[in-house]
């Protein structure tokens, strides 16, 4: 038995958490460079604000309805998410963190102690009491059904935010009401193919022959059909799978036209990538550097390029990755363009001590590399200060625009809320 716990309007809820004056006010959160709407409060949804709409298209609605806009505050969202997940880990035998605002719970043995819907209410109440975040809980014998149960918990207020789909009768009743695109893993293209074959509701998909589905679609869709019929095919994954690549990239707040500014931006991304790499306890052997202009502006020439560099020996040393990134950037840089985006991709990972060198490899050695990188990471984790490499620059006029950024209420001493 599984439960899916999903935070309601998570980004918008985090912004309201330390602003009680916004409790019933429509709130939207904007994407990088304050471009598009990526999260909406319940009140904003009721006004018809669509997901992904550019901010300039809703300026009249913002003024008319007093909608409050925020830039994305990733530090705040990550910290609140960690608090929610820690609360869930105290309540369930095992937890799989599925995304920043979702987690699957293993409810093995819970029904021997209390009713599952009562447990769902307990989860909902405790998460709200400990973090201030409202969640909905869907309970079912498979992950796919738990997703549907969570959807019902969010869609129907009469459920009280908790839906238990243990009963096959309730499962089929709900599936008959929902379109097939509400199934976890059924995207737009699959929906079109299924609808063309007359499968328009979730129940119709559940009643399809699994072998026929496998022949005409894939084993993944077959597994989905079996899950809809209560046959668990997806196990809980308490440990997140190892990453296959790390991408660090952002659109620039201002167009970059000179090499030095681009070098600073790529240096920042390489530094962040190295930190993430060490957090995964991995070392990268391949680093890719890419830059591009705006492909949607016909008045400016378009240019996009990337350089892939294979290291002699895998590394997680920021200094080494910076050297390689700078080499790649020099190879692809062209003057005369207005660049809107750049970044780095780290891949081909190895655990420390597992790479077998070639006989004549002569990898450059940096003394005390591990100790230095460990010291840097510890300083940042403990909040003792912030160290950075000079290659990142100090002004960073190209950095992402976040003019509506809220304070880092939980991760910066100077931004702690004051209570009088």
C-alpha positions in Angstrom: 0.0 0.0 0.0 1.3 3.4 -1.0 0.4 7.0 -0.2 1.3 10.0 -2.4 1.7 13.2 -0.5 1.7 16.3 -2.6 2.0 19.9 -1.4 -0.7 22.3 -2.6 0.5 25.1 -4.9 3.9 24.6 -3.3 5.9 27.6 -4.5 3.0 30.0 -3.9 2.4 28.4 -0.5 6.0 29.0 0.5 5.7 32.6 -0.4 2.6 33.0 1.7 4.1 31.2 4.7 5.8 34.2 6.1 3.3 36.7 4.7 0.0 36.2 6.6 -1.3 39.4 5.0 -1.4 37.4 1.7 -3.6 34.6 3.1 -6.5 35.2 0.8 -4.6 37.2 -1.9 -3.9 35.8 -5.4 -0.2 35.1 -5.7 1.9 34.0 -8.7 5.6 32.9 -8.8 7.6 33.8 -11.9 10.2 31.8 -13.8 13.9 32.8 -14.3 14.3 36.5 -15.2 10.7 37.0 -14.1 9.5 35.8 -17.5 6.5 33.4 -17.1 4.1 32.2 -14.4 5.4 28.9 -13.0 3.2 28.6 -9.9 -0.2 30.0 -8.8 -2.1 30.2 -5.6 -5.7 28.9 -5.4 -7.0 32.4 -5.7 -4.9 33.1 -8.8 -6.2 29.9 -10.4 -9.7 31.1 -9.7 -9.0 34.3 -11.7 -8.1 32.2 -14.7 -4.3 32.8 -14.6 -2.8 30.1 -16.8 0.4 28.2 -16.1 3.3 29.4 -18.3 1.7 32.6 -19.4 4.2 35.5 -19.9 4.0 38.1 -17.2 3.6 41.0 -19.7 0.3 39.4 -20.9 -1.3 39.5 -17.5 -0.2 43.0 -16.4 -3.8 44.3 -16.6 -5.1 41.4 -14.5 -2.4 42.0 -12.0 -3.5 45.6 -11.6 -7.2 44.9 -11.7 -7.2 42.0 -9.1 -4.2 43.0 -6.9 -2.2 39.9 -7.8 1.1 39.7 -5.9 4.0 38.5 -8.0 7.3 36.9 -6.7 10.5 35.9 -8.4 11.5 32.2 -7.9 13.2 31.9 -4.5 14.9 28.5 -4.8 16.7 28.6 -1.5 13.4 29.1 0.4 11.5 26.4 -1.6 14.3 23.8 -1.1 14.5 24.5 2.7 10.7 24.2 3.2 10.7 21.1 1.1 13.4 19.5 3.3 11.2 20.3 6.3 8.2 18.7 4.8 10.1 15.5 3.8 11.7 15.3 7.3 8.2 15.4 8.8 7.0 12.6 6.4 10.0 10.5 7.3 9.0 10.7 11.0 5.5 9.3 10.1 6.1 6.5 7.6 8.3 3.4 7.5 9.9 4.5 4.2 9.7 7.6 2.1 10.6 8.1 -1.6 11.1 11.8 -2.4 9.7 12.0 -5.9 10.1 15.8 -6.4 10.5 19.0 -4.5 6.8 18.9 -3.4 5.9 15.2 -3.7 6.7 12.0 -1.9 5.6 8.4 -1.9 5.1 6.7 1.5 5.3 3.0 2.2 2.3 2.2 4.3 3.2 -1.5 5.0 1.8 -2.5 8.4 0.1 0.9 9.0 -3.4 -0.6 8.4 -2.8 -2.9 11.3 -2.6 0.1 13.7 -5.2 2.5 12.3 -7.5 3.1 9.3 -5.6 4.3 6.3 -7.8 7.4 5.7 -7.3 8.3 9.4 -3.5 8.0 8.8 -3.8 10.3 5.8 -5.6 12.9 7.9 -2.8 12.6 10.5 -0.2 13.2 7.9 -2.0 16.2 6.5 -2.5 17.7 10.0 1.1 17.1 11.2 2.7 18.5 8.1 0.6 21.6 8.4 1.3 22.0 12.1 5.1 21.5 11.7 5.7 23.4 8.5 2.6 25.5 7.7 2.3 23.7 4.3 -1.0 22.2 3.2 -0.8 18.8 1.5 -3.2 16.3 -0.1 -2.9 12.5 0.4 -3.8 9.8 -2.0 -3.7 6.2 -0.8 -3.9 3.1 -3.0 -2.3 -0.4 -3.6 -0.1 0.9 -6.5 1.9 4.1 -7.2 -0.2 4.9 -10.3 -3.5 4.6 -8.4 -2.0 6.6 -5.5 -1.4 9.4 -8.1 -5.0 9.2 -9.2 -6.2 9.2 -5.6 -4.1 12.3 -4.9 -5.6 14.0 -7.9 -9.1 13.3 -6.6 -8.1 14.6 -3.1 -7.1 17.9 -4.7 -10.0 18.2 -7.1 -12.9 17.4 -4.7 -13.0 19.5 -1.5 -15.5 17.2 0.1 -12.7 14.6 0.5 -11.0 16.7 3.1 -7.7 16.4 1.2 -7.4 12.6 1.7 -8.7 9.8 -0.7 -8.3 6.1 0.1 -8.6 4.0 -3.1 -8.1 0.6 -1.4 -11.6 -0.5 -2.6 -11.7 -1.7 -6.3 -15.2 -0.3 -6.5 -14.0 3.2 -5.6 -11.1 2.8 -8.0 -13.3 2.0 -11.0 -15.8 4.7 -10.1 -13.0 7.4 -10.1 -11.3 6.0 -13.2 -14.6 6.3 -15.1 -14.7 10.0 -14.3 -11.2 10.9 -15.4 -9.8 11.5 -18.9 -6.9 9.2 -19.9 -4.4 12.1 -19.8 -4.7 12.2 -16.0 -2.8 8.9 -15.7 0.8 9.2 -14.4 3.1 8.8 -17.4 0.5 9.3 -20.1 1.6 12.4 -22.0 0.1 14.4 -24.8 1.3 12.2 -27.7 0.3 9.0 -25.9 -3.1 10.5 -25.2 -3.7 11.3 -28.8 -2.8 7.7 -29.9 -5.0 6.2 -27.2 -8.0 8.5 -28.0 -7.6 7.6 -31.7 -8.2 4.0 -30.6 -11.3 4.9 -28.6 -9.5 4.9 -25.2 -10.6 8.2 -23.7 -11.1 7.5 -20.0 -8.8 6.0 -17.4 -11.2 3.1 -16.9 -11.1 2.3 -20.6 -7.3 2.1 -20.4 -7.5 -0.1 -17.3 -9.9 -2.5 -19.1 -7.6 -2.8 -22.1 -5.7 -6.1 -22.7 -2.2 -5.7 -21.3 -0.6 -7.8 -24.0 -2.4 -5.8 -26.7 -1.1 -2.6 -25.1 2.4 -4.0 -25.0 2.4 -4.9 -28.7 0.9 -1.5 -29.8 2.7 0.8 -27.3 5.4 -0.4 -25.0 6.1 -2.4 -21.9 6.0 0.9 -19.9 2.3 1.5 -20.9 1.5 -2.2 -20.2 2.9 -1.8 -16.7 0.7 1.3 -16.3 -2.4 -0.8 -17.2 -1.4 -3.5 -14.7 -0.9 -0.8 -12.0 -4.4 0.6 -12.7 -5.7 -2.9 -12.0 -4.1 -3.0 -8.6 -1.0 -5.0 -9.6 2.0 -3.2 -8.1 4.8 -3.0 -10.7 6.7 0.0 -9.3 8.6 -0.4 -6.0 9.3 2.4 -3.6 12.8 3.9 -4.1 13.9 5.3 -0.8 17.3 6.1 -2.3 17.4 8.5 -5.2 19.0 6.9 -8.3 22.5 8.1 -9.2 22.4 11.0 -11.6 23.7 10.4 -15.1 24.5 14.0 -15.8 24.5 17.4 -14.1 23.4 20.5 -16.0 24.0 24.0 -14.8 22.6 26.8 -16.9 20.5 29.9 -16.8 19.2 32.5 -19.2 21.1 35.8 -18.6 19.4 38.8 -17.1 21.2 41.0 -19.7 22.5 39.9 -23.1 26.3 39.1 -23.0 28.4 40.5 -25.8 32.0 40.3 -24.4 34.1 37.2 -23.7 35.0 38.2 -20.1 31.4 38.3 -19.0 30.7 35.0 -20.6 33.8 33.5 -19.0 32.5 34.6 -15.6 29.1 33.1 -16.2 30.6 29.8 -17.4 32.9 29.8 -14.3 29.9 30.2 -12.0 28.1 27.3 -13.6 31.2 25.1 -13.5 31.6 25.9 -9.8 28.0 25.0 -9.1 28.3 21.8 -11.1 31.4 20.8 -9.2 29.6 21.3 -5.9 26.7 19.1 -7.0 29.1 16.5 -8.3 30.8 16.2 -4.9 27.4 16.0 -3.2 26.7 12.9 -5.4 30.2 11.5 -4.5 31.0 11.3 -8.2 33.7 12.5 -10.5 33.1 13.6 -14.1 35.2 12.6 -17.1 33.3 14.6 -19.8 32.4 18.3 -19.6 30.4 20.1 -22.2 30.2 23.9 -22.6 27.5 25.6 -24.6 26.4 29.1 -25.5 23.6 30.4 -27.7 21.8 33.6 -28.8 18.0 34.1 -28.9 16.5 31.7 -31.5 13.2 33.6 -31.5 14.5 37.1 -32.5 14.5 37.4 -36.3 16.2 40.8 -36.1 19.4 39.3 -34.6 21.7 36.6 -36.2 21.4 33.2 -34.4 24.4 31.4 -33.2 24.7 28.2 -31.0 27.6 26.0 -30.3 29.0 23.5 -27.8 32.4 22.0 -27.0 32.8 18.5 -25.5 36.1 17.9 -23.6 37.1 14.4 -22.4 39.3 14.6 -19.3 42.3 12.3 -19.0 41.1 11.4 -15.5 37.7 12.0 -13.9 37.7 14.9 -11.5 35.5 16.8 -9.0 38.0 19.5 -8.3 36.5 22.9 -9.1 39.8 24.2 -10.3 40.3 21.5 -12.8 36.7 21.8 -14.2 37.2 25.6 -14.5 40.3 25.1 -16.6 38.5 22.7 -18.9 35.4 24.9 -19.2 37.5 27.9 -20.1 39.3 25.9 -22.8 35.9 24.8 -24.2 34.5 28.3 -24.2 37.5 29.7 -26.1 36.9 27.1 -28.8 33.3 28.1 -29.5 33.3 31.8 -28.7 32.5 34.2 -31.5 32.4 38.0 -31.3 29.6 40.1 -32.6 26.7 38.2 -31.0 24.3 38.9 -28.2 24.2 35.8 -26.1 21.1 35.0 -24.0 22.2 31.6 -22.5 25.2 29.5 -21.6 26.0 26.6 -19.4 27.9 23.4 -18.7 27.0 19.7 -18.7 28.9 17.2 -16.6 28.6 13.5 -17.5 30.4 10.1 -17.7 30.5 9.8 -13.9 32.8 7.5 -11.8 32.9 6.8 -8.1 36.2 7.8 -6.5 38.9 5.2 -7.0 37.0 3.2 -9.7 38.5 4.7 -12.9 41.3 2.6 -14.5 43.8 4.8 -16.1 45.4 4.0 -19.5 49.1 2.9 -19.4 50.5 6.2 -20.8 48.0 8.6 -19.3 49.6 11.6 -17.6 46.8 13.4 -15.8 47.7 16.7 -14.2 47.8 16.4 -10.4 46.6 19.0 -7.9 48.1 18.5 -4.5 45.6 18.3 -1.5 42.7 18.5 -3.9 40.3 16.5 -1.8 41.0 18.3 1.4 40.6 21.7 -0.2 37.3 20.8 -1.8 36.0 19.3 1.4 37.0 22.5 3.3 35.1 24.7 0.7 32.0 22.5 1.0 32.0 22.5 4.8 32.3 26.3 4.9 29.3 26.7 2.7 27.2 24.1 4.4 27.8 25.5 7.9 27.0 29.0 6.8 30.4 30.2 8.1 30.9 32.4 5.0 30.9 32.3 1.2 34.1 31.7 -0.7 34.2 31.9 -4.5 36.8 31.7 -7.3 38.0 34.9 -8.8 37.0 33.6 -12.3 33.4 34.1 -11.3 33.7 37.8 -11.1 32.3 40.2 -8.6 29.7 42.3 -10.4 27.9 39.8 -12.6 25.7 42.3 -14.4 24.5 39.3 -16.5 23.1 37.4 -13.6 19.4 36.3 -13.6 16.9 39.1 -13.0 14.9 38.5 -9.8 13.5 41.9 -9.0 10.5 40.5 -7.0 12.6 38.2 -4.8 11.3 37.5 -1.3 13.7 37.3 1.6 15.5 34.0 2.4 13.5 33.7 5.6 15.0 30.3 6.7 18.5 30.3 5.3 20.0 33.8 5.9 20.4 35.4 9.3 19.7 38.9 8.0 16.4 37.8 6.5 15.0 36.1 9.6 11.5 37.5 10.2 11.1 39.8 13.2 8.2 39.4 15.5 7.2 42.4 17.6 
